């Protein structure tokens, strides 16, 4: 589903990604771990078009998407959350989720011109229906009409996930989705991710929570100083001496 080959990205003298290659199988939950500064978020930024890699390629299925604009990549079916993603405080939860749909300018313009005044268009009703379904996946359907400014941190993270799901992505990239959460909330996020995968979406999760990724992932990739140092099943990763030394803590 997603193939990253020889990806390099530098910021001045700092090489944030150093020839990173990863293949994500369709329908999988693929975890990515590594210490702070290991290149995890930079990898997501290069995949989604927020950054252009210095070299290497990113393929979505058989399509080369390397360096394309972020909105075009999103339209191809790759959606993401951010570690500290922001909501629009003056909008409701439902409206924030609906904003995750980024139809083409032409499609939106046609809808605007053809709709009757003060009457929701068919497109708008469809987007609202999809947004409510996405909120149901995250367990926030009862909060649809709340102002996003009133949400606590955990709820904000879940709204981010719903906003990414509203456009029915092929691949969902989650950057620290359980950041700042306790064990109970983290387990809820784990269950949401499993439900998303069961719906046919491939999921890639970056997290500092090793236990969470080991519970969730089919495959785990470990980054350190911008390089891939290990990859395999959770069981194999937990026994890999390079991982123990770099991240899990060797004695």
C-alpha positions as CSV (number, residue, x, y, z in Angstrom):
1,X,0.0,0.0,0.0
2,X,2.8,2.4,0.9
3,X,6.4,2.1,-0.2
4,X,9.2,4.4,1.0
5,X,12.5,3.9,-0.6
6,X,15.8,5.6,0.3
7,X,14.3,8.6,1.8
8,X,16.7,11.4,2.7
9,X,15.9,14.7,4.4
10,X,18.4,17.2,5.8
11,X,18.0,20.4,7.7
12,X,21.4,22.1,7.2
13,X,24.0,19.8,8.7
14,X,21.3,17.7,10.4
15,X,20.2,14.6,8.5
16,X,16.8,13.9,9.9
17,X,16.2,10.9,7.5
18,X,19.1,8.9,6.3
19,X,18.1,6.5,3.5
20,X,15.0,5.2,5.2
21,X,13.1,2.5,3.4
22,X,9.8,1.1,4.7
23,X,7.0,-1.0,3.1
24,X,3.5,-0.9,4.7
25,X,1.2,-3.8,3.7
26,X,-2.4,-3.1,2.8
27,X,-4.7,-3.6,5.7
28,X,-1.9,-3.6,8.3
29,X,-1.3,-1.6,11.5
30,X,2.3,-0.5,11.1
31,X,4.0,1.0,14.2
32,X,7.0,3.4,14.1
33,X,9.0,4.0,17.3
34,X,12.2,5.8,18.1
35,X,13.7,8.3,20.5
36,X,12.9,12.0,20.3
37,X,14.6,13.4,17.2
38,X,14.8,10.1,15.5
39,X,12.9,11.3,12.4
40,X,9.4,10.0,12.9
41,X,7.5,13.2,12.3
42,X,9.8,14.2,9.5
43,X,9.0,10.9,7.9
44,X,5.2,11.7,8.1
45,X,5.8,15.2,6.7
46,X,7.7,13.8,3.7
47,X,5.0,11.2,3.0
48,X,2.2,13.8,3.2
49,X,3.8,16.5,1.2
50,X,4.5,19.0,4.0
51,X,8.2,18.5,3.3
52,X,9.9,17.6,0.1
53,X,12.6,14.9,0.6
54,X,16.1,15.6,-0.7
55,X,16.1,12.2,-2.4
56,X,14.3,8.9,-2.4
57,X,10.7,8.1,-3.3
58,X,7.3,7.6,-1.8
59,X,4.7,5.4,-3.6
60,X,1.1,5.0,-2.8
61,X,0.3,1.6,-4.3
62,X,1.9,1.9,-7.8
63,X,1.7,5.7,-7.9
64,X,4.7,7.9,-7.3
65,X,3.6,10.7,-4.9
66,X,7.1,12.0,-4.0
67,X,7.2,15.7,-3.4
68,X,3.6,16.4,-4.5
69,X,1.5,19.0,-2.9
70,X,-0.1,18.1,0.5
71,X,-3.7,18.7,-0.8
72,X,-3.2,16.4,-3.8
73,X,-1.7,13.6,-1.6
74,X,-4.7,14.0,0.8
75,X,-7.0,13.7,-2.2
76,X,-5.3,10.4,-3.2
77,X,-6.3,8.9,0.1
78,X,-3.6,9.6,2.7
79,X,-4.8,11.4,5.8
80,X,-3.0,12.2,9.0
81,X,-3.2,13.6,12.5
82,X,-0.6,15.8,14.2
83,X,1.0,15.4,17.6
84,X,-0.3,18.8,18.7
85,X,-3.1,19.3,16.1
86,X,-5.3,22.2,16.4
87,X,-9.1,22.6,16.2
88,X,-11.0,25.7,15.2
89,X,-12.3,26.9,18.6
90,X,-15.2,28.9,17.1
91,X,-16.6,25.8,15.4
92,X,-18.5,22.9,16.9
93,X,-17.1,19.4,17.1
94,X,-19.2,18.3,14.1
95,X,-18.1,21.4,12.0
96,X,-14.4,20.7,12.8
97,X,-14.8,17.1,11.5
98,X,-16.7,18.2,8.4
99,X,-13.8,20.6,7.6
100,X,-11.7,17.5,7.0
101,X,-13.3,17.1,3.6
102,X,-11.3,19.0,1.0
103,X,-13.2,18.6,-2.3
104,X,-11.9,20.3,-5.4
105,X,-12.6,24.0,-5.8
106,X,-14.7,23.2,-8.9
107,X,-16.9,20.8,-7.0
108,X,-17.4,23.1,-4.1
109,X,-18.2,26.0,-6.4
110,X,-20.8,24.1,-8.4
111,X,-22.5,23.1,-5.1
112,X,-22.5,26.7,-3.9
113,X,-24.1,28.1,-7.1
114,X,-26.8,25.4,-7.4
115,X,-27.9,25.3,-3.8
116,X,-31.0,27.2,-2.6
117,X,-30.6,30.0,0.0
118,X,-30.7,28.8,3.6
119,X,-31.1,25.1,2.5
120,X,-28.4,22.6,3.0
121,X,-27.2,21.0,-0.3
122,X,-27.1,17.3,-0.9
123,X,-23.3,17.5,-0.7
124,X,-23.4,19.3,2.7
125,X,-25.9,16.7,4.0
126,X,-23.6,14.0,2.8
127,X,-20.6,15.5,4.5
128,X,-22.5,15.9,7.7
129,X,-23.6,12.3,7.6
130,X,-20.0,11.1,7.1
131,X,-18.8,13.4,9.9
132,X,-21.3,11.9,12.3
133,X,-20.2,8.4,11.3
134,X,-16.6,9.3,12.0
135,X,-17.5,10.7,15.4
136,X,-19.3,7.5,16.2
137,X,-16.1,5.6,15.5
138,X,-14.3,7.7,18.1
139,X,-17.2,7.6,20.6
140,X,-17.9,11.4,20.3
141,X,-21.2,11.3,18.6
142,X,-22.9,12.8,21.6
143,X,-20.4,15.7,21.6
144,X,-21.2,16.8,18.0
145,X,-22.8,20.1,19.0
146,X,-20.3,21.1,21.6
147,X,-17.8,23.9,20.9
148,X,-14.4,22.6,20.3
149,X,-12.9,25.2,22.6
150,X,-14.6,23.4,25.5
151,X,-13.0,20.0,24.9
152,X,-10.3,18.5,27.1
153,X,-7.0,17.2,25.5
154,X,-8.1,13.6,25.1
155,X,-11.3,14.7,23.3
156,X,-9.3,17.0,21.0
157,X,-7.1,14.1,20.0
158,X,-10.2,12.0,19.2
159,X,-11.7,14.8,17.1
160,X,-8.5,14.9,15.1
161,X,-8.9,11.2,14.3
162,X,-12.5,11.7,13.3
163,X,-11.5,14.7,11.1
164,X,-8.9,12.5,9.3
165,X,-11.5,9.7,8.8
166,X,-14.3,11.8,7.3
167,X,-12.9,11.5,3.8
168,X,-12.6,7.7,3.9
169,X,-8.8,7.4,3.6
170,X,-6.9,4.5,2.2
171,X,-4.1,5.1,4.7
172,X,-4.4,6.8,8.1
173,X,-1.2,8.2,9.6
174,X,-1.4,8.9,13.4
175,X,1.3,11.0,15.0
176,X,1.3,10.3,18.8
177,X,-2.5,9.7,19.0
178,X,-2.4,8.8,22.7
179,X,0.0,11.6,23.7
180,X,-0.8,13.0,27.1
181,X,-3.3,10.2,27.9
182,X,-3.6,7.8,30.8
183,X,-3.8,4.0,30.4
184,X,-7.6,3.9,30.2
185,X,-7.7,6.6,27.4
186,X,-4.8,4.9,25.6
187,X,-6.7,1.6,25.5
188,X,-9.7,3.5,24.0
189,X,-7.4,4.8,21.2
190,X,-6.1,1.3,20.6
191,X,-9.6,0.0,20.2
192,X,-10.5,2.9,17.8
193,X,-7.4,2.0,15.7
194,X,-8.5,-1.6,15.5
195,X,-12.0,-0.6,14.4
196,X,-10.5,1.7,11.7
197,X,-8.4,-1.2,10.4
198,X,-11.4,-3.5,10.4
199,X,-13.1,-1.0,8.2
200,X,-10.4,-1.6,5.5
201,X,-8.1,1.3,6.3
202,X,-4.3,0.8,6.5
203,X,-2.9,2.5,9.6
204,X,0.6,3.8,10.4
205,X,1.1,4.9,14.0
206,X,4.0,6.9,15.4
207,X,4.1,6.7,19.2
208,X,6.5,6.9,22.1
209,X,4.3,4.4,23.9
210,X,6.1,1.2,23.3
211,X,3.5,-0.9,25.1
212,X,0.7,0.5,22.9
213,X,2.6,-0.2,19.7
214,X,3.5,-3.7,20.7
215,X,-0.1,-4.4,21.5
216,X,-1.4,-3.0,18.2
217,X,1.1,-3.5,15.4
218,X,1.5,-6.2,12.9
219,X,4.9,-4.8,12.1
220,X,7.1,-2.3,13.9
221,X,9.9,-0.1,12.4
222,X,12.5,1.4,14.7
223,X,14.2,4.7,13.8
224,X,17.3,6.2,15.5
225,X,19.1,9.3,14.4
226,X,17.2,9.2,11.2
227,X,18.1,5.7,10.3
228,X,16.1,2.5,10.3
229,X,17.8,0.2,12.8
230,X,15.3,-2.6,13.0
231,X,12.0,-3.9,11.6
232,X,9.8,-6.9,12.3
233,X,7.1,-8.3,14.5
234,X,6.6,-6.8,17.9
235,X,8.0,-10.0,19.5
236,X,11.2,-9.8,17.4
237,X,11.6,-6.1,18.0
238,X,11.4,-6.4,21.8
239,X,14.3,-8.9,21.7
240,X,16.5,-7.0,19.2
241,X,19.7,-5.8,21.0
242,X,19.9,-2.7,18.8
243,X,16.5,-1.6,19.8
244,X,17.2,-2.3,23.5
245,X,20.3,-0.1,23.3
246,X,18.8,2.7,21.3
247,X,15.3,3.0,22.7
248,X,14.0,0.4,25.1
249,X,16.9,0.8,27.5
250,X,19.7,-1.7,27.7
251,X,21.2,-2.4,31.0
